[in-house]
Amino acid sequence: ITLNVAPTPVALNVSAPTNALVAGTRIEVPVSVTRQFGFADAVEVSVQLPKDSGLKATPVAIAKDQGAGKLVIEAAKDAAPSPRELRLLASLKFNGQELKSEQPFTVQVTAAPQ
């Protein structure tokens, strides 16, 4: 017998942007959660950013019984062009326990046009 224990009752999915994030602009990143084991409560989704990345992200709450939302990621005007390895973080409560899940993804930052 093999027993697999899921760390959280949600599977986290992120659609990494296909377009680059231009310095001084913002992009919307679609995120979704697939609920399991009867879990139906809200899920808070945020992004862990590298230090001094020049990026800012606004967390999004995926409401009870909904499966998707959009994160907004902004790049400062002086953000250095390069790929950024980010971590999508989901926080939730299940059976009285605080749980977290994460999913890596990459955002390409490019310089603003002159």
C-alpha positions as CSV (number, residue, x, y, z in Angstrom):
1,I,0.0,0.0,0.0
2,T,1.3,3.5,-0.9
3,L,-0.1,6.5,0.8
4,N,0.3,9.9,-0.7
5,V,-0.4,12.9,1.5
6,A,-1.1,16.2,-0.2
7,P,0.5,19.2,1.5
8,T,-2.6,21.4,0.8
9,P,-6.1,20.9,-0.5
10,V,-5.4,23.1,-3.5
11,A,-3.3,22.7,-6.6
12,L,-1.8,26.1,-7.6
13,N,-1.4,27.0,-11.3
14,V,0.1,30.1,-12.8
15,S,0.2,31.1,-16.5
16,A,3.7,32.7,-16.8
17,P,3.4,35.8,-18.9
18,T,4.3,35.3,-22.6
19,N,5.0,39.0,-23.0
20,A,7.9,40.7,-21.3
21,L,7.3,43.1,-18.4
22,V,8.6,46.5,-19.6
23,A,10.2,48.7,-16.9
24,G,7.7,51.3,-15.7
25,T,4.7,49.2,-16.6
26,R,2.6,46.4,-15.1
27,I,1.2,43.1,-16.3
28,E,-1.7,40.9,-15.1
29,V,-0.8,37.2,-14.4
30,P,-3.7,34.7,-14.4
31,V,-3.6,32.3,-11.4
32,S,-5.9,29.5,-10.6
33,V,-6.5,27.0,-7.8
34,T,-8.0,23.6,-8.2
35,R,-9.7,22.7,-4.9
36,Q,-9.6,19.1,-3.5
37,F,-10.9,17.2,-0.6
38,G,-14.1,19.3,-0.3
39,F,-12.1,22.6,0.4
40,A,-14.1,25.6,-0.7
41,D,-12.8,28.6,1.4
42,A,-10.9,31.6,0.1
43,V,-7.2,31.4,-0.9
44,E,-4.8,34.3,-0.6
45,V,-2.3,34.4,-3.4
46,S,0.8,36.6,-3.4
47,V,4.3,36.6,-5.0
48,Q,7.6,36.3,-3.3
49,L,9.9,38.7,-5.0
50,P,13.8,38.7,-5.1
51,K,15.4,41.5,-3.0
52,D,16.1,44.6,-5.0
53,S,14.2,43.2,-8.0
54,G,12.5,46.5,-8.9
55,L,9.2,44.6,-8.9
56,K,6.1,45.0,-6.8
57,A,3.1,42.6,-6.7
58,T,-0.4,43.1,-5.3
59,P,-1.8,40.0,-3.5
60,V,-5.2,38.7,-4.7
61,A,-7.8,36.8,-2.8
62,I,-9.5,34.0,-4.7
63,A,-12.9,34.0,-3.1
64,K,-14.8,31.0,-1.7
65,D,-15.9,28.7,-4.4
66,Q,-14.1,30.6,-7.2
67,G,-11.1,29.1,-9.0
68,A,-9.2,32.0,-10.5
69,G,-7.8,35.5,-10.1
70,K,-5.3,37.9,-11.6
71,L,-2.1,39.1,-9.9
72,V,-0.7,42.5,-10.9
73,I,3.0,42.8,-11.1
74,E,4.6,46.2,-11.6
75,A,8.2,47.0,-12.6
76,A,9.9,50.2,-11.5
77,K,11.1,52.6,-14.2
78,D,14.7,51.7,-13.3
79,A,14.2,47.9,-13.1
80,A,17.1,46.1,-14.6
81,P,16.3,44.0,-17.7
82,S,16.7,40.3,-17.0
83,P,14.5,37.2,-16.2
84,R,13.2,37.1,-12.7
85,E,12.5,33.8,-10.9
86,L,9.5,34.4,-8.7
87,R,7.4,32.2,-6.4
88,L,3.7,32.2,-6.4
89,L,2.5,31.7,-2.8
90,A,-1.0,30.5,-1.7
91,S,-2.1,30.8,1.9
92,L,-5.2,29.1,3.3
93,K,-6.8,27.6,6.3
94,F,-8.0,24.0,6.2
95,N,-9.3,22.1,9.3
96,G,-8.0,24.9,11.5
97,Q,-4.5,24.7,10.1
98,E,-2.6,27.5,8.3
99,L,-1.3,26.0,5.1
100,K,0.9,27.3,2.3
101,S,1.6,26.2,-1.2
102,E,4.1,27.6,-3.8
103,Q,4.7,27.4,-7.5
104,P,7.8,28.9,-9.3
105,F,7.5,31.0,-12.4
106,T,9.6,33.4,-14.5
107,V,8.9,37.0,-15.6
108,Q,11.1,38.6,-18.2
109,V,11.8,42.3,-17.5
110,T,12.9,44.5,-20.4
111,A,14.1,48.0,-20.5
112,A,11.6,50.8,-21.3
113,P,11.9,52.2,-24.8
114,Q,13.9,55.4,-25.1
